[in-house]
Amino acid sequence: MTLHAREINQDVRELGELLGNVIKHQSSDEAFDLVESIRNASIRYRRGESPSREPIHDTLDRLSPDKQDVVARAFTTYFELINLAEERQRVREIRDGSQSGELDNSVKEASEYLKSQDVAPDTAEDILDDVLIQPTFTAHPTEARRKTVKSKLREVAWDLEELDEVRLTDREIEKTKRDLSAQVTSLWQTPQVRERRPEVTDEALNIQWYIENVLFDVIDEVYDEFEWALDNTYESHVEVPKLYEFRSWAGSDRDGNPFVTPEVTEETLERQRSVALQLYRDRLKELSGILTQDESQIDLSGELKERIESHKERLPNVAEAAEERYPNEPYRQKLKLMRESIMRVSDVRTGGYGDEDEFMADLRVIDESLRDNGAEEVAEAHVRPLRRKVDTFGFTLVSMDLRDHRKKHTDAIAEALDEQEGIDYGSMDEDERVEFLTEAILQDEPVIDIEDAEGLTDESARVLELFSATAEWQQEYGVDAIDTYAISWFEEPSHGLEVLFLGDQAGIVDLPNYCGFDIVPLLESEYALSGARRIMGTLFENEAYSQALEARNNTQEILLGYSDSNKENGFLAANWSLYRNQKRLAAICEDFDVDLRLFHGRGGSISRGGVPMHEAMVALPNETCTGQIKFTEQGEAIAEKYANENIAERNLEQMLNAQVKARHQAIHEPVEELPDEWMDTFQTAAEAAREEYRGLLETDGFVPYFEQATPITVIENLNLGSRPASRSEDRSVEDLRAIPWVFSWTQARCIIPGWYSLATGFDAYLDEGGDIETLQEMYEEWPYFSSILDHAALALARTDMEIAEQYAALADEDIREDIFPRIREEYEDAVDIILEITGRDSLLVRDWLEENMARRNPYVDPLNLLQIRLLSQSHLTDTEQRTLRLTVHGIAAGMKNTG
């Protein structure tokens, strides 16, 4: 059976032709011919049919500002459309693979894996009980596209889907193509570049869209598919528990973002609850049209009768109306009462559900009643999915994490203690602070008045206000709505105790029996990672902290910072440090009998840990695979993974597949035993790589080179997100946030965060007597090592030294000659060593990646060359400024990555 009417080449060709017609109509035939001449010249050069790019340079040099704008818009729009064609191809492959039963990393494969490993049904249930997957959406400024543009692109995607999957008449095809043309025309006429910086509320709404419009509908499909697979694999039933929970930082991440105020957080909590309740009301209304059973045809259980009567007593007027409207239809009467109770959750009127557990109990008895009355299919098709939604999203839609920099807490406590009690907390050393905080937390009486901000700086007053507000939010929206507090740049035990202290003073914590949030250290510096045993061991042994941990199910969540670790140490050394320290953290938690949940702070790019999550899961050390895993999703990765329902479901299935396998393997082999030789090899290479990487960053003139040879100054002024690009006004690599750091190198086609110093590291190992055979063995037999090399190879493949050299030419000659040749030599050595280790002829593992890059490169190149030309000018008109910003968007779309 043929599932699709089209293929990717047809989509690419027709979208390209459609764009060409729009350019002709909206601009001119001359503009179209200009774009075509640049496009063809770029293709000829990439194919080796032209000796140089001079024809492209000559054309760009002659362009007026208006024509530059047309060229930038043409290639940017092309990439926006081609990305949709590739998304459609992904959907085709998913559907075809599902139909043929050959879809890799599916939930079906996961169930078959368990069976093949002789895992009994009860053991399978034990494994699934351990699993909890928590994608956490962040508002980090890595999404270059405007919301309006994304909306129009979704319309184009739906038209492509209709043409591909729906059997249409000739007239229907004609109308759909007309709609497609209209959307592309509108897209062309729409500004690509934001005129204002998005507000925090905009970012929260963006994330909410994916939860509300995609994941809310997809989640029960994943469960249904998994349960179907298990039922077809095992002879006896395997119960599937809650496996997913979605979380968000949008509207609650205060680290470096002064615009995330308590008012914004409260607004986000209220809006998310309203959306969740409305979604449930809609589903209950749909259910009312299905559960129309006559009372005379069914037997109601005693429990259901009791719940109906109890509900009528709480809502007598509603009950009367329900009986009048639905006589002899008990399910519909109950559903009417349930809809009203959902409406009153946030209402001043009585009769609302106290929490989602009450709502779930009502759904459960209806589910059981249907099954008791021979309507199991109705329960499975309509009630069970709603129960899964409530179990996943609750009344909060998405749970929120708070985050702030540890210095904010230290300063707030020091100021409050000094102002209110005359205690000089600031002059205490670490041991004194730990002792003071512990005693303060354990005593019954509060030490400070959390409501009293008199005499405090504005920053410290906001910290106290946040903790006071959090206590109120948990009372209003439920503890699960906002129950995690992440601490950036966590480096001492006192940094955890300070948050526990502030929570205690605000009433969020009442030890020994209650702690309203998880305290999550973010270990991102080498000092913190290498001192993990000292930091966490001190906390685990601390009387106050251990009580808080016990009140949180004895689970310690630890956030690992991939981004800043890479920026500080370089790709190879950062990955080694993260791997080694994950094993170390697992050992520490094991020693103290604490359950570990790692929170992987990954970004969108390879250098920031942005690899496919299912690949990352299976490459983790066995010791860390406790079943629970949490990871950030940000920027374009969110749209790429969750904008399309088929792709969203596929991603969730892949994650579950990987987590089930990883948990089983961890149970079978709790400690991953690796040859000492491999560990020593990686250690030697990492040390040398870090030294080389730090040497590059510490070269005289490196910061000016970075500013001159990349578009960082343009990126800093783009309205990408609400958070500032730098932590302060200092011009240093350390001060720059990891996202614009990676974004800038990606734009310049010199992706050093993804590979620089890797070759130096391996060469150092070989120079010390190592052998290439050991590296080849590590690549073949160690998933973590092969994952690192394959993703470094991808970053190398996406790097273009010829383009990068033209960016380098923008820098002053004296600093350029000290830096760029060093980068180019490292690049060439890295390509050679990776090809030798992997035994491949190409850097890329998969053929489709080569096809993808071959399709994209000729269209990215002109945008790079135009950007270089504009960066080289000392003065730009308003039109040229806009075009320069547009080239950033276009290259990001072409590279499918910002940072």
C-alpha positions in Angstrom: 0.0 0.0 0.0 1.3 3.4 -1.0 1.0 5.9 1.9 2.2 9.0 0.1 1.6 10.8 -3.2 4.9 12.7 -3.3 8.7 12.5 -2.5 11.2 15.0 -1.2 12.7 15.9 -4.6 9.2 16.9 -5.9 8.6 19.0 -2.8 12.0 20.8 -3.1 11.6 21.4 -6.8 8.0 22.7 -6.6 8.7 24.9 -3.5 11.7 26.3 -5.3 9.7 27.0 -8.4 6.9 28.5 -6.3 9.4 30.8 -4.6 10.8 31.8 -7.9 7.4 32.8 -9.2 6.7 34.8 -6.1 10.1 36.7 -6.5 9.2 37.5 -10.1 5.7 38.7 -9.2 6.6 40.6 -6.0 10.0 42.0 -7.1 10.8 41.7 -10.8 12.1 39.3 -13.5 15.4 41.1 -13.0 15.5 40.2 -9.3 14.6 36.6 -10.1 17.4 36.4 -12.8 19.8 37.9 -10.2 19.0 35.3 -7.6 19.2 32.5 -10.2 22.6 33.7 -11.5 24.0 33.6 -7.9 22.4 30.3 -7.2 23.8 28.7 -10.3 27.2 30.1 -9.8 27.3 28.7 -6.3 26.2 25.3 -7.5 28.8 25.2 -10.3 31.6 26.0 -7.8 30.4 23.3 -5.4 30.3 20.8 -8.2 33.8 21.7 -9.3 32.6 23.2 -12.6 34.0 26.7 -11.8 37.5 27.4 -10.5 36.5 30.1 -8.0 33.7 32.0 -6.4 34.7 35.2 -8.1 31.5 35.4 -10.2 29.5 35.4 -7.0 31.7 38.1 -5.5 31.5 40.2 -8.6 27.7 40.0 -8.6 27.4 40.8 -4.9 29.8 43.8 -5.3 27.5 45.4 -7.9 24.3 45.1 -5.9 22.4 48.0 -4.6 21.2 47.8 -0.9 17.7 47.0 -2.2 19.0 44.1 -4.4 21.1 42.8 -1.5 17.9 42.6 0.6 16.1 40.7 -2.2 19.0 38.2 -2.4 19.1 37.7 1.4 15.3 37.3 1.5 15.3 34.8 -1.4 17.9 32.4 0.1 16.5 32.8 3.6 12.9 32.0 2.5 14.3 29.1 0.4 15.7 27.5 3.5 12.6 28.0 5.5 10.6 26.1 2.8 13.2 23.4 2.2 13.3 22.7 6.0 9.6 21.9 5.7 10.2 19.6 2.7 12.8 17.7 4.8 10.3 17.6 7.8 7.8 16.1 5.4 10.3 13.5 4.3 10.9 12.6 8.0 7.2 12.0 8.4 7.1 9.8 5.3 10.0 7.7 6.6 8.3 7.4 10.0 5.0 6.3 8.5 6.6 3.9 6.0 8.7 2.4 8.8 5.7 2.0 11.0 3.7 0.3 8.2 6.5 -2.1 7.4 7.3 -2.8 11.0 10.9 -1.8 10.4 11.1 1.4 12.4 14.3 1.5 14.5 14.3 2.6 18.1 10.5 2.3 18.4 8.4 1.2 21.4 7.7 -2.0 19.5 11.4 -2.6 19.3 11.7 -1.8 23.0 9.1 -4.4 24.0 10.8 -7.0 21.7 14.1 -6.2 23.2 12.8 -6.9 26.7 11.4 -10.2 25.5 14.6 -11.2 23.8 16.5 -10.6 27.0 14.2 -13.1 28.8 12.7 -10.3 30.9 9.6 -11.6 32.6 6.4 -9.5 32.7 6.8 -8.6 36.4 10.4 -7.6 35.8 9.4 -5.5 32.8 6.9 -3.7 35.1 9.7 -3.1 37.6 11.9 -1.6 34.9 9.0 0.6 33.7 8.3 1.7 37.3 11.8 3.2 37.4 11.4 5.1 34.1 10.5 8.8 34.1 11.5 11.0 31.1 11.3 14.7 31.7 11.9 17.0 28.7 12.4 20.5 30.1 11.7 23.4 27.7 13.8 26.5 28.1 13.5 30.0 26.7 17.2 30.4 25.9 17.5 32.8 22.9 18.3 30.3 20.2 15.1 30.5 18.1 15.9 32.9 15.3 12.5 32.9 13.6 9.6 35.2 14.5 6.4 33.7 15.8 4.5 35.1 12.8 6.9 33.5 10.4 6.7 30.1 12.2 2.9 30.4 12.0 3.0 30.9 8.2 5.4 28.0 7.8 3.0 25.7 9.7 0.3 26.6 7.2 2.7 25.6 4.4 3.5 22.4 6.2 -0.2 21.5 6.5 -0.7 22.1 2.8 2.3 19.8 2.0 0.8 17.2 4.2 -2.6 17.4 2.5 -1.0 17.0 -0.9 1.1 14.1 0.3 -1.4 12.1 2.4 -4.9 12.9 1.3 -6.5 11.5 -1.9 -7.6 14.7 -3.6 -9.5 15.4 -6.8 -7.8 17.4 -9.4 -9.8 20.5 -8.4 -8.9 19.9 -4.7 -5.2 19.7 -5.6 -5.5 22.9 -7.6 -7.1 24.7 -4.6 -4.4 23.4 -2.2 -1.6 24.5 -4.4 -3.3 27.9 -4.7 -3.4 28.1 -0.9 0.3 27.1 -0.8 1.1 29.9 -3.3 -0.8 32.4 -1.1 1.1 31.3 2.0 4.5 31.6 0.3 3.5 35.1 -1.1 2.5 36.2 2.4 5.7 34.7 3.8 7.8 36.7 1.3 6.0 39.9 2.3 6.4 39.3 6.0 9.4 40.8 7.8 11.8 38.0 8.9 13.7 40.1 11.5 12.1 41.0 14.8 11.8 44.8 15.4 11.5 44.2 19.2 13.0 41.8 21.6 10.5 39.2 22.7 9.3 39.4 26.2 9.4 36.6 28.7 5.6 36.1 28.3 6.2 35.6 24.5 8.7 32.9 25.2 6.4 31.2 27.7 3.5 31.3 25.2 5.8 29.8 22.5 6.5 26.8 24.7 2.9 26.6 25.8 1.9 26.2 22.1 3.9 23.0 21.7 2.5 21.5 24.9 -1.1 22.5 24.2 -1.3 21.9 20.4 1.0 18.9 19.9 2.1 17.1 23.0 -1.2 17.1 24.7 -2.7 15.1 21.8 0.4 13.0 21.1 1.1 11.6 24.6 -1.7 9.1 24.8 -0.8 7.9 21.3 2.7 7.0 22.6 1.2 5.1 25.6 -1.3 3.3 23.3 1.4 2.2 20.9 3.6 0.9 23.7 0.8 -1.0 25.4 -0.2 -2.5 22.1 3.4 -3.6 21.5 3.7 -5.1 25.0 0.3 -6.9 24.6 1.6 -8.4 21.3 4.9 -9.4 22.7 3.9 -10.9 26.1 1.2 -13.4 26.8 0.3 -11.8 30.1 -0.5 -8.1 30.6 2.3 -5.7 31.5 1.0 -2.6 33.3 2.5 0.7 32.0 2.9 3.4 34.6 3.5 7.1 34.1 6.6 7.5 31.9 6.7 11.2 30.9 6.5 14.5 32.6 7.0 17.9 30.8 8.6 20.8 32.5 9.5 24.4 31.6 11.9 27.2 32.5 10.1 29.8 30.5 8.8 32.4 32.9 10.7 31.1 35.9 14.4 31.0 34.9 15.9 34.1 36.6 19.5 33.4 36.0 20.8 36.5 34.1 17.4 37.6 33.0 16.1 40.6 35.0 12.7 40.5 33.1 11.6 37.2 34.9 9.7 38.8 37.7 7.4 37.1 40.2 4.5 38.8 38.4 5.6 37.1 35.1 5.9 33.7 36.9 2.5 34.0 38.5 0.9 35.0 35.2 2.5 32.0 33.5 1.3 29.6 36.2 -2.3 31.0 36.0 -2.4 30.9 32.2 -1.0 27.4 32.0 -3.6 26.2 34.5 -6.4 27.9 32.5 -5.3 26.2 29.3 -5.1 22.8 31.0 -8.6 23.1 32.5 -10.0 24.3 29.2 -8.5 21.3 27.4 -10.1 18.9 30.0 -13.5 20.6 29.6 -13.3 20.2 25.9 -12.4 16.5 26.2 -15.2 15.9 28.7 -17.6 17.6 26.3 -16.5 15.2 23.5 -16.8 12.3 25.9 -20.3 13.3 26.8 -21.2 12.8 23.1 -19.9 9.2 23.3 -21.0 7.9 26.7 -24.7 8.0 26.0 -25.6 4.6 27.5 -29.1 4.2 28.8 -29.3 3.4 32.5 -31.6 0.4 31.8 -28.8 -1.2 29.6 -26.0 -1.1 32.2 -25.3 -1.9 35.8 -23.6 0.9 37.8 -21.1 -0.1 40.5 -21.7 1.0 44.1 -18.6 3.3 43.9 -19.8 5.1 40.8 -23.3 5.6 42.3 -21.7 7.0 45.5 -19.5 9.4 43.5 -22.4 10.6 41.4 -24.6 11.2 44.5 -21.7 12.9 46.3 -21.2 15.1 43.3 -24.9 16.0 43.1 -24.8 17.1 46.7 -21.8 19.5 46.0 -23.5 20.9 42.8 -27.3 20.6 43.3 -28.3 23.1 40.7 -26.0 21.6 38.1 -27.2 18.1 39.0 -30.8 19.2 38.5 -30.0 20.6 35.1 -28.0 17.5 34.1 -30.9 15.1 35.1 -33.3 17.2 33.1 -31.1 17.3 30.0 -29.8 13.7 30.2 -32.6 11.6 31.8 -31.6 8.0 32.3 -28.0 8.7 31.1 -25.9 8.4 34.2 -22.5 8.8 32.5 -23.5 12.0 30.8 -24.9 13.4 34.0 -21.6 12.6 35.8 -19.6 14.2 32.9 -21.7 17.4 33.2 -20.9 17.6 36.9 -17.3 16.9 36.1 -17.1 19.7 33.6 -18.6 22.1 36.1 -16.1 21.0 38.8 -13.3 21.6 36.3 -14.6 25.1 35.6 -14.6 25.8 39.3 -11.0 24.7 40.1 -9.8 28.3 40.0 -13.2 29.8 40.9 -14.4 31.4 44.1 -17.5 29.2 44.0 -17.5 25.9 45.8 -17.7 22.5 44.1 -14.5 22.6 42.1 -12.0 19.8 42.2 -9.4 20.2 44.9 -6.7 18.6 42.8 -6.2 16.4 39.8 -6.4 13.3 42.0 -10.1 13.8 42.5 -10.6 14.3 38.8 -8.6 11.1 38.1 -10.7 9.2 40.6 -13.8 10.1 38.7 -12.3 9.1 35.4 -11.2 5.8 36.9 -14.6 4.7 38.1 -16.1 5.6 34.7 -13.4 3.6 33.0 -14.0 0.6 35.3 -17.8 0.9 34.9 -17.5 0.7 31.1 -15.3 -2.3 31.3 -17.7 -4.0 33.7 -20.5 -3.4 31.3 -18.7 -4.9 28.3 -17.6 -1.6 26.8 -13.9 -2.2 27.1 -13.2 -0.8 23.6 -15.0 2.4 24.5 -12.9 2.7 27.7 -9.7 2.1 25.8 -10.5 4.4 22.9 -11.9 7.4 24.9 -11.5 7.3 28.6 -8.0 5.7 29.0 -6.4 8.4 26.8 -7.9 11.2 28.9 -6.6 9.5 32.0 -3.1 9.5 30.5 -3.4 13.2 29.7 -4.4 14.0 33.3 -1.6 11.8 34.6 0.9 13.6 32.5 -0.2 17.2 32.5 -2.3 17.5 35.7 -3.9 20.8 36.3 -0.6 22.6 35.7 -0.1 21.7 32.0 3.6 21.8 32.5 5.6 21.9 35.8 8.0 24.8 36.2 11.6 25.0 37.5 12.9 28.0 39.3 16.5 28.9 38.6 18.9 31.7 39.8 22.6 32.4 40.3 23.9 31.3 43.7 25.4 34.7 44.3 21.9 36.2 44.5 21.0 33.9 47.4 24.3 34.6 49.3 23.9 38.4 48.9 20.2 38.3 49.9 20.8 36.3 53.1 23.8 38.4 54.0 21.9 41.6 53.6 18.8 40.4 55.4 20.8 39.0 58.4 22.8 42.1 58.7 19.8 44.4 58.4 17.4 42.4 60.6 19.6 40.6 63.1 23.0 42.3 62.9 24.7 39.0 61.9 27.7 39.3 59.6 27.1 36.4 57.3 29.3 37.8 54.6 32.4 37.5 56.7 31.8 33.8 57.6 34.0 31.2 55.9 32.4 28.1 54.3 32.4 25.9 57.4 30.8 28.7 59.5 28.1 29.3 56.9 27.2 25.6 56.8 27.0 25.4 60.6 24.9 28.6 60.8 22.5 27.7 58.1 22.0 24.2 59.4 21.1 25.4 62.9 18.8 28.1 61.5 16.9 25.6 59.3 16.5 23.1 62.1 15.2 25.5 64.7 11.4 26.1 64.9 11.4 29.9 64.9 12.2 31.9 61.8 15.5 33.8 61.7 14.5 36.5 59.2 11.2 38.0 58.2 11.0 37.0 54.5 8.4 39.7 53.9 10.7 42.5 55.3 12.9 43.9 52.5 13.6 47.3 54.2 17.2 48.3 53.7 18.0 45.6 51.1 19.2 46.2 47.6 16.6 45.8 44.9 18.2 42.6 43.8 18.1 41.0 47.3 14.6 42.2 47.9 13.5 40.4 44.7 15.1 37.2 46.0 13.1 37.3 49.2 9.9 38.2 47.3 10.4 35.2 45.0 10.6 32.7 47.9 7.6 34.3 49.6 5.6 34.2 46.3 6.6 30.6 45.7 5.0 29.5 49.0 1.8 31.2 47.8 2.0 29.7 44.4 2.3 26.2 45.8 -0.8 26.8 47.9 -2.7 28.2 44.9 -1.6 25.9 42.1 -0.3 22.9 43.9 3.2 21.9 44.9 3.8 20.0 41.6 3.2 23.3 39.6 6.6 24.7 40.7 8.7 22.3 42.8 12.3 22.5 41.6 14.9 25.1 42.4 18.1 25.0 40.2 21.2 26.9 41.4 23.6 28.2 38.8 27.4 28.1 39.4 26.9 25.9 42.4 30.4 25.4 43.9 30.0 25.0 47.7 27.7 23.1 50.1 26.4 26.4 51.5 24.9 27.3 48.1 22.4 24.5 48.5 21.8 25.2 52.2 21.1 28.9 51.4 18.2 27.9 49.2 17.0 25.5 51.8 17.2 28.2 54.4 15.2 30.7 52.3 12.6 28.0 51.6 12.4 27.3 55.3 11.9 31.0 56.2 9.2 31.3 53.5 7.3 28.2 54.7 8.1 26.1 51.6 10.1 23.8 53.9 9.1 22.4 57.3 11.6 19.7 58.3 11.8 16.9 59.1 8.6 15.9 57.3 8.1 18.3 54.5 10.2 20.0 51.7 8.3 21.6 48.9 11.0 21.6 46.3 14.0 19.7 44.9 17.2 21.6 45.4 19.2 21.1 42.2 22.9 22.1 42.0 24.1 23.1 38.5 27.7 21.8 38.3 29.2 23.6 35.3 32.7 24.8 36.2 35.7 22.4 36.4 36.1 23.4 40.0 32.6 22.3 40.8 32.8 19.1 38.8 36.1 18.0 40.2 34.9 18.9 43.8 31.6 17.0 43.5 32.4 14.5 46.3 33.3 17.3 48.7 30.2 19.3 47.8 27.6 16.6 47.6 29.1 14.5 50.4 29.0 17.4 52.8 25.3 18.0 51.9 24.3 14.3 52.2 25.9 14.2 55.6 24.3 17.4 56.7 21.5 17.0 59.2 19.2 19.6 57.6 19.8 18.7 54.0 19.5 15.0 54.6 16.1 15.5 56.1 15.0 17.6 53.1 16.3 14.8 50.8 14.3 12.2 52.7 11.2 14.3 52.4 11.8 14.4 48.6 11.8 10.6 48.2 15.6 10.5 48.8 16.2 11.6 45.2 18.9 14.1 44.4 18.6 15.8 41.0 21.9 17.2 39.7 22.1 19.5 36.7 25.1 19.2 34.4 26.1 22.2 32.4 27.2 21.2 28.9 27.4 24.7 27.4 29.7 26.5 29.8 31.8 23.4 30.4 32.5 23.3 26.6 33.2 27.0 26.4 35.6 26.8 29.3 37.5 23.5 28.4 36.8 22.7 24.8 34.9 19.9 23.1 37.0 16.8 24.0 38.0 17.9 27.5 34.4 19.0 28.4 33.0 15.7 27.2 35.6 13.7 29.2 35.0 15.8 32.3 31.2 15.3 32.0 31.5 11.5 31.5 34.0 11.0 34.3 32.0 13.2 36.7 28.7 11.5 35.9 30.3 8.2 37.0 31.7 10.0 40.0 28.3 11.5 41.0 26.7 8.1 40.6 29.3 6.6 42.9 28.8 9.4 45.5 25.1 8.9 45.5 25.5 5.1 45.8 27.9 5.6 48.7 25.3 7.6 50.6 22.3 5.5 49.5 20.8 8.4 47.6 18.9 8.0 44.3 20.4 10.0 41.5 18.5 11.8 38.8 20.7 13.5 36.3 19.5 16.7 34.6 21.4 17.2 31.3 21.6 20.9 30.5 22.0 20.3 26.8 21.8 23.0 24.1 20.9 22.7 20.4 24.4 22.5 18.9 26.8 19.5 19.1 29.2 21.5 21.2 26.5 22.2 23.8 25.4 18.5 24.0 22.7 18.9 21.3 22.8 15.3 20.0 19.7 13.2 19.4 18.5 12.5 22.9 17.9 8.8 22.4 21.5 8.4 21.2 22.8 10.3 24.2 20.7 8.1 26.6 22.2 4.8 25.4 25.7 6.3 25.6 25.5 7.3 29.3 27.4 5.4 31.9 25.4 2.5 33.3 25.8 3.8 36.8 23.7 6.9 35.9 20.9 5.1 34.2 18.5 5.0 37.2 15.5 5.2 34.9 14.8 8.9 35.7 16.3 11.4 33.3 15.8 15.0 32.7 17.1 17.2 29.9 16.7 20.6 28.4 15.0 21.3 25.0 15.7 24.7 23.5 15.6 26.9 20.5 15.1 25.4 17.0 15.4 21.9 18.5 11.9 22.4 20.0 10.3 23.3 16.7 12.3 20.5 14.9 11.2 17.9 17.4 7.7 19.0 18.5 6.1 21.1 15.8 4.8 18.1 13.9 2.7 15.4 15.7 4.3 12.5 13.8 7.8 13.7 14.6 6.9 14.5 18.2 5.5 11.1 18.8 8.6 9.5 17.1 11.0 11.5 19.4 9.1 10.4 22.5 9.1 6.8 21.4 12.8 6.9 20.7 13.5 8.4 24.1 11.4 5.6 25.8 13.1 2.9 23.7 16.5 4.2 24.8 15.6 4.6 28.4 14.1 1.1 28.7 17.2 -0.4 27.2 19.5 1.7 29.3 17.7 0.9 32.5 17.7 -2.9 31.7 21.4 -2.8 30.9 22.1 -0.8 34.1 20.3 -3.5 36.2 22.2 -6.2 34.4 25.5 -4.4 34.7 25.2 -1.7 37.4 28.8 -0.5 37.0 30.1 -0.1 33.5 33.4 -1.8 33.5 35.8 -0.2 30.9 39.4 -1.2 30.3 41.8 1.0 32.2 43.7 1.5 29.0 40.7 3.3 27.5 40.2 5.5 30.5 43.9 6.4 30.5 43.8 7.1 26.8 40.9 9.5 27.1 42.5 11.2 30.1 45.7 11.8 28.3 43.9 13.1 25.2 41.6 15.3 27.2 44.4 17.0 29.2 46.3 17.8 26.1 43.2 19.0 24.3 42.2 21.3 27.1 45.7 22.8 27.2 45.6 23.5 23.5 42.0 24.9 23.7 42.9 27.2 26.6 46.0 28.3 24.8 43.9 29.4 21.8 41.5 31.4 23.9 44.4 33.0 25.9 46.3 34.0 22.8 46.9 37.8 22.7 44.2 39.4 20.6 41.8 36.4 20.6 38.8 38.3 21.8 39.2 41.1 19.2 39.7 38.4 16.5 36.5 36.7 17.6 34.6 40.0 17.4 36.1 40.8 14.0 36.0 37.4 12.3 32.4 36.4 13.3 29.1 38.3 13.4 29.0 38.3 17.2 28.3 42.0 17.4 25.3 41.6 15.1 24.0 38.6 17.0 24.2 40.5 20.3 21.8 43.0 18.9 19.4 40.6 17.4 16.0 40.3 19.1 16.3 36.6 19.7 15.3 36.3 23.3 14.4 38.2 26.4 17.8 37.4 28.1 20.9 39.6 27.5 23.6 37.9 25.4 26.3 38.7 28.0 26.4 38.5 31.8 28.0 41.9 32.1 29.6 44.6 30.0 33.0 43.0 30.0 34.4 41.9 26.6 35.7 38.4 27.4 34.9 34.9 26.4 34.2 34.0 30.0 31.5 36.7 30.2 29.8 35.8 26.9 27.0 33.3 27.1 27.5 29.9 25.5 24.7 30.4 23.0 26.0 33.5 21.1 29.5 32.0 21.4 28.4 28.9 19.4 26.0 30.9 17.2 28.8 33.2 16.0 31.2 30.4 15.1 28.4 28.5 13.3 27.6 31.6 11.2 31.2 31.9 10.2 31.3 28.2 9.1 34.1 27.6 11.6 32.5 25.5 14.3 35.5 25.3 16.6 33.3 24.6 19.7 32.5 21.3 18.1 36.0 20.0 17.3 38.9 22.3 18.2 41.8 20.6 20.0 40.5 17.1 19.4 43.4 16.3 17.1 45.9 17.8 19.5 44.5 15.5 22.2 44.7 12.3 20.2 48.1 13.2 18.8 49.4 13.7 22.4 48.2 10.2 23.2 50.0 8.8 20.2 53.1 10.7 20.9 53.3 9.2 24.4 53.4 5.7 22.9 49.7 5.1 22.3 48.5 3.3 19.2 45.8 4.0 16.6 44.5 0.5 17.1 43.4 1.3 20.6 41.5 4.3 19.4 39.9 2.2 16.7 38.9 -0.4 19.3 37.4 2.3 21.5 35.4 3.6 18.6 34.0 0.2 17.7 33.2 -1.0 21.2 32.4 2.0 23.4 29.2 3.8 22.5 30.1 7.0 24.4 33.4 7.4 22.5 31.9 6.6 19.1 29.1 9.1 19.8 31.7 11.8 20.6 33.7 11.2 17.4 30.7 10.9 15.2 29.3 14.2 16.4 32.7 15.9 16.1 32.9 14.6 12.6 29.5 16.2 11.8 30.7 19.5 13.2 33.8 19.2 11.0 31.7 18.4 8.0 29.6 21.4 8.5 32.7 23.6 8.9 33.9 25.2 5.6 37.5 26.4 6.0 37.4 28.3 2.7 34.4 30.4 3.9 35.9 30.7 7.3 39.1 32.1 5.8 37.1 34.9 4.3 35.6 35.7 7.7 39.1 35.6 9.1 40.2 38.2 6.5 37.9 40.7 8.3 40.3 40.6 11.3 43.4 42.8 11.8 46.3 41.1 10.0 48.6 40.9 13.1 46.1 38.9 15.2 44.7 37.0 12.2 48.1 35.5 11.4 48.5 34.4 15.0 45.1 32.7 15.2 43.6 31.5 11.9 46.5 29.3 10.7 46.3 27.6 14.1 42.6 26.9 13.7 43.0 25.7 10.1 45.8 23.3 11.0 43.8 21.9 13.9 40.9 21.4 11.5 42.9 19.5 8.9 44.5 17.3 11.6 41.1 16.6 13.1 39.7 15.5 9.8 42.6 13.2 9.2 42.6 11.6 12.7 38.8 11.0 12.7 38.9 9.3 9.3 41.8 7.1 10.4 40.1 6.1 13.7 36.7 5.4 12.1 38.0 3.8 8.9 35.6 5.8 6.8 36.2 7.7 3.6 33.8 10.4 4.6 33.2 12.4 7.8 29.5 11.7 7.7 28.1 8.4 9.0 24.9 8.5 7.0 24.4 9.0 3.2 21.3 11.1 3.8 23.4 13.6 5.7 25.7 14.0 2.7 22.8 14.5 0.4 21.3 17.1 2.9 24.6 19.1 3.0 25.1 18.9 -0.8 21.6 20.3 -1.2 22.1 23.1 1.3 25.7 24.3 0.9 25.3 26.1 -2.5 22.5 28.1 -0.9 24.2 28.9 2.4 27.4 30.1 0.6 25.9 33.2 -1.0 24.4 34.3 2.4 27.8 33.9 4.0 29.5 35.9 1.2 26.9 38.7 1.4 27.2 38.7 5.2 31.1 39.0 4.9 30.7 41.9 2.5 28.3 43.8 4.8 30.5 43.1 7.9 33.5 44.6 6.0 31.8 47.9 5.6 32.4 50.6 8.2 29.0 52.3 7.6 25.7 50.6 6.7 22.4 52.2 5.6 19.2 51.1 7.4 18.5 48.8 4.6 21.9 47.2 4.8 21.6 46.8 8.5 18.3 45.0 8.0 19.9 42.8 5.3 22.8 41.9 7.5 20.5 40.8 10.3 18.5 38.8 7.7 21.7 37.0 6.6 22.1 35.8 10.2 18.5 34.3 10.1 19.1 32.8 6.6 22.4 31.1 7.6 20.8 29.8 10.8 18.0 28.3 8.7 20.5 26.9 6.3 22.7 25.4 9.0 19.5 24.4 11.0 21.2 25.7 14.1 22.0 28.9 16.0 23.5 27.7 19.3 
